[in-house]
Amino acid sequence: MTTTALEQELKEMIIETLELEDVTPEDIDPNEPLFVEGLGLDSIDALELGLALQKRYGITLESEAESSRQHFANLKSLAALVESRRQK
């Protein structure tokens, strides 16, 4: 399975934004959960990622919306969100 350029960009953004010093882009599986298990991120990380997405891609998410949780489920769903918002 190949990683798309957007997925690679998002991996790097996650590592940089959250200052994950012991994590490399290769460590982030696009299908693994970003929160709790998988990468192990928490709600503070979600807020920081939300701000980074807004700054970099102009994407605004409602923090309490169920759809936001779905978008942050894993890297693939986050990439799909960015891709869909780019096309609008």
C-alpha positions as CSV (number, residue, x, y, z in Angstrom):
1,M,0.0,0.0,0.0
2,T,1.4,3.4,-1.0
3,T,1.1,6.5,1.0
4,T,-0.3,9.5,-0.9
5,A,1.4,12.8,-0.9
6,L,-1.4,14.3,1.1
7,E,-1.2,11.5,3.7
8,Q,2.6,12.0,3.9
9,E,2.0,15.8,4.4
10,L,-0.5,15.1,7.1
11,K,1.8,12.7,8.9
12,E,4.5,15.3,9.0
13,M,2.0,18.0,10.1
14,I,0.8,15.7,13.0
15,I,4.4,15.0,14.1
16,E,5.4,18.7,13.9
17,T,2.3,20.1,15.5
18,L,2.2,17.7,18.4
19,E,6.0,17.6,18.8
20,L,6.1,13.8,18.6
21,E,9.8,13.4,18.9
22,D,9.9,9.6,19.0
23,V,7.5,9.2,16.0
24,T,8.5,9.1,12.3
25,P,6.0,9.4,9.4
26,E,6.6,5.7,8.7
27,D,5.3,4.9,12.3
28,I,1.9,6.3,11.5
29,D,-0.3,3.7,9.8
30,P,-3.0,5.4,7.7
31,N,-5.6,2.8,8.9
32,E,-4.8,2.8,12.6
33,P,-6.7,5.0,15.0
34,L,-5.1,8.3,15.8
35,F,-6.7,8.5,19.3
36,V,-6.6,6.2,22.4
37,E,-5.1,3.1,20.8
38,G,-3.0,3.4,17.7
39,L,-1.1,6.6,17.8
40,G,-2.5,7.3,21.3
41,L,-3.5,11.0,20.9
42,D,-5.9,12.7,23.3
43,S,-8.5,15.6,23.3
44,I,-5.8,18.3,23.7
45,D,-4.0,16.8,20.6
46,A,-7.3,17.0,18.7
47,L,-7.6,20.7,19.4
48,E,-4.1,21.3,18.3
49,L,-4.6,19.3,15.1
50,G,-7.8,21.1,14.5
51,L,-6.0,24.5,14.7
52,A,-3.2,23.2,12.4
53,L,-5.8,22.0,9.8
54,Q,-7.4,25.4,10.0
55,K,-4.1,27.3,9.5
56,R,-2.8,25.1,6.8
57,Y,-5.9,24.1,4.8
58,G,-8.6,26.6,5.9
59,I,-10.7,23.8,7.3
60,T,-12.9,24.5,10.3
61,L,-14.4,21.7,12.3
62,E,-17.0,21.8,15.1
63,S,-15.4,20.3,18.1
64,E,-18.5,18.6,19.4
65,A,-19.8,17.3,16.1
66,E,-19.9,13.6,15.6
67,S,-18.6,14.1,12.1
68,S,-15.4,15.6,13.6
69,R,-14.8,12.5,15.5
70,Q,-15.2,10.4,12.3
71,H,-12.8,12.7,10.4
72,F,-10.1,12.2,13.1
73,A,-10.6,8.4,13.3
74,N,-7.5,7.7,11.3
75,L,-5.1,9.3,8.8
76,K,-7.1,8.0,5.8
77,S,-10.3,9.7,7.0
78,L,-8.4,12.9,7.8
79,A,-6.9,12.9,4.3
80,A,-10.3,12.3,2.8
81,L,-11.7,15.4,4.7
82,V,-8.8,17.6,3.5
83,E,-9.3,16.3,-0.1
84,S,-13.0,16.9,-0.1
85,R,-12.7,20.4,1.3
86,R,-9.9,21.3,-1.2
87,Q,-12.3,20.5,-4.1
88,K,-15.1,22.8,-2.8
